[in-house]
Structure formats: structure tokens, C-alpha cells
Amino acid sequence: MVKLENKRIIGAVLCVVLALVSVLGIAKPMTDIETHAETIASLDAKKETVMELTAASTAASAAITLIPGDVATPIADKVADLSGWFLIVLCAIFLEKYLVIITGYASWYLLIPVGLLLSATWFVMNKSAARAVVGQVATKLIVLGLAIALVIPASVKASGIIEETYSSSIQQTIESATQATEDIQDAAQRENKKGLNIISNITRGVSGAMEEMETVINRFMEAIAVMVVTSCVVPIVVLLFFVWVVKAIIGVRMPLPKRIAGYLHEE
């Protein structure tokens, strides 16, 4: 009996020590920006890409309005509508960037230490229904804390794999939009200088640029799809995956060796 009590005391002390290590040793570096420099740099690069796409779509929409009449109005409106999607993606990127640090605080300063302290309580409690509840809550808090600490870096890493595949396509979209915008502006300026048959001349002068702009819009749609998937869908999928893992770890009862099972039965 004395030997059993000593084991329980040692287990409780070990949990308290690990809780102190989490708060005093691990939490500070895990909430430091330098620790997550690679993740933050990846998010900043994605943000710059979204800003470039937004600027390109805005400039394209403004250039299309230079064409007289209502011929290009639907296209200009379509391009302008893309800015709303880019804003959603940008908000998701900023949210991920802030959650990198916030989740570190939540995990290493709160969830994991509290879970370890509850584990220490579990060791010193007598056999009862309350002891079983405390053990379950402690396990859930520790596993949840680890999952939250890993979910954002994991989602950014998964998004980066997809972005590498489409990075050249997105860059080509930005270049094509810039070129089409310049073509429309140049054509409008040339025809305005002539001062004769402005409406018909501008329409003919920019017809080729308009066709190019329609192609650019299709590429914008593809870029938006990639950005929405990498910035919104992938983080949600990764989060759901971690939730599934947490439930699997907590919910599945693993068969224990006879010696350990007997030890628990003695308690």
C-alpha cells in the first residue's frame, strides 16, 4: 500500500513539474514570433499575392470603364465584384496570422498546464466516480491543447503545398491583367488624341484588349478559387482532422497489459 501511495505521489509531482515546464519553459518560446517566423513569412507572402491580385483587378476594372458606351460595363462590374472575394481571403490570412500566437498562449499557458494539474489531482484522489471524471477532463485538455498548438502551422504547411503548384499561374494572372489594363489605357489615349469618331475608334482599338481581359477574368476566377481553398477551406479541413484525431485518441479504449490493468484495479 505504501509503495502504491509513493507511486501516486511521484505521478502527481511529475504532473506539477510538467505544468511548470509548460508555463515557464515552453510557453515563452512557443509564443515568440521568431519561433513561428517561417509560418508568418508564408502568410505574409500570401497576403502580398492577394494585394497584388486586388490591385490588378481594381486597375483592370477602372481601365475597362474608359471604353465608351455600355459594352464593357458587365465585364467591369464582374471584375469589381472580385474584390469582395479577395477581401474575404485577406481577412482569413490575417486571422491565421494572429491565431498562430493566440493558440500558443491558449495551449501552453492554459489548456496543457490545467490538464496536467488535473492529472496531478487525479493521482492523489481516492477511487471514486469524481476521480474518473477528473482523469477524462485532464486527458481532453492536454490533447486539445496540443492539437490547437499544431493546427495553424499544419494548415499553413498544407496550404503552401497547394500554392506552390499554382504560384506560377497566379503570377501569370497578375502579369496578364496588368498588360491588358495597359493595352486598354493606351488604346483609349491614342483614340482620344485623334478626336474623330471617338466611340467607334476606341471600341475597335480595344477589342483585342477586351478579349484578352475576358481571358484574364477567367484566370482571376481560378486564382480566387485557389486562394479560397488554401486560406479558408484547408484550415477548416485541418481543424476537422485534428478534432477527429482528438476524438479518436480520447474515445478509443486501448487494451492494457495485464500488469498495468491489475495496477489500476488495485487503485
C-alpha positions, -999 to +999 in steps of 0.1 A: +000+000+000+028+024+009+045+016-024+013+024-042+009+057-024+045+066-033+038+060-070+008+082-069+027+110-052+055+107-077+030+108-106+013+139-091+047+157-085+057+148-121+025+163-135+030+195-115+066+198-127+055+193-163+028+220-158+055+244-146+077+235-175+049+243-199+043+277-184+078+287-175+099+269-202+079+260-233+052+287-234+075+317-239+094+304-270+062+289-284+045+323-283+075+341-297+072+355-332+107+342-341+096+306-334+068+310-360+089+331-384+085+306-413+047+303-408+043+341-406+066+347-436+044+323-456+012+341-446+028+375-454+038+362-489+002+350-494-010+384-483+012+402-508-001+380-535-037+388-526-029+425-525-013+423-560-044+405-573-067+431-557-047+459-572-046+443-606-084+436-606-091+472-595-069+487-622-085+464-648-120+475-638-110+512-639-094+507-673-125+490-688-146+519-678-126+541-703-145+524-731-175+545-742-210+530-740-223+501-721-205+474-740-178+468-713-200+476-683-208+440-674-172+430-676-161+460-654-188+450-628-176+414-629-140+425-623-151+448-595-170+420-578-138+400-574-126+425-548-151+411-523-136+376-526-101+390-522-112+408-491-126+375-476-093+358-483-073+387-468-093+385-436-087+348-434-050+353-438-049+379-410-069+357-388-045+328-393-016+351-386-030+363-353-041+328-343-005+315-346+004+334-314-030+332-297-033+295-300+002+292-284-009+312-254-041+291-251-023+258-253+009+263-233-003+288-207-038+275-202-051+242-216-020+220-211-010+232-176-046+230-164-048+195-178-015+185-161-027+199-128-059+180-131-038+149-138-019+156-106-052+158-088-063+125-103-032+108-089-039+119-053-077+114-053-092+082-039-110+058-061-144+074-069-166+085-098-152+120-094-117+107-100-127+091-133-143+124-144-111+144-135-090+120-154-111+123-185-112+161-184-074+162-179-068+140-209-091+160-231-075+193-221-039+181-228-048+165-261-069+196-271-040+219-262-015+200-283-040+199-312-047+237-310-009+244-309-003+224-341-034+232-362-024+266-377+012+256-386-001+224-401-028+242-422-003+268-434+021+240-444-007+221-463-018+254-480+018+260-491+019+227-509-011+237-530+002+273-535+035+260-549+016+242-576-004+273-587+021+301-579+033+305-615-003+305-627-013+333-602+017+353-611+009+350-648-027+362-640-013+393-624+010+400-653-017+394-679-042+417-660-015+444-659-007+440-696-044+441-706-050+472-685-021+490-701-034+480-736-068+494-729-054+526-714-030+531-743-057+524-769-081+549-752-054+576-750-044+572-787-080+574-799-088+604-777-059+623-792-073+618-827-106+634-817-126+618-846-152+591-843-140+585-807-167+559-798-162+537-828-124+541-829-119+533-792-142+503-794-122+489-824-089+498-808-095+480-776-114+450-790-083+429-788-076+440-753-111+432-743-107+397-755-075+394-735-093+409-705-120+382-707-093+356-705-078+374-676-111+373-658-112+335-661-077+334-646-088+357-618-116+332-610-091+304-609-068+324-586-097+332-563-106+295-562-070+286-552-069+314-526-102+305-510-092+268-509-058+275-493-069+303-470-104+292-459-111+255-468-077+239-460-076+254-424-111+242-418-103+207-431-071+206-410-090+217-379-117+190-385-089+164-390-074+174-356-108+173-340-112+137-354-078+128-341-086+142-306-119+123-305-101+091-317-074+094-290-099+102-262-127+080-273-109+047-282-102+024-253-069+007-258-064-027-243-039-026-215-013-051-205-024-074-176+002-059-152-010-023-158-046-034-157-040-051-123-022-019-111-052+002-119-076-023-104-057-021-071-062+016-070 
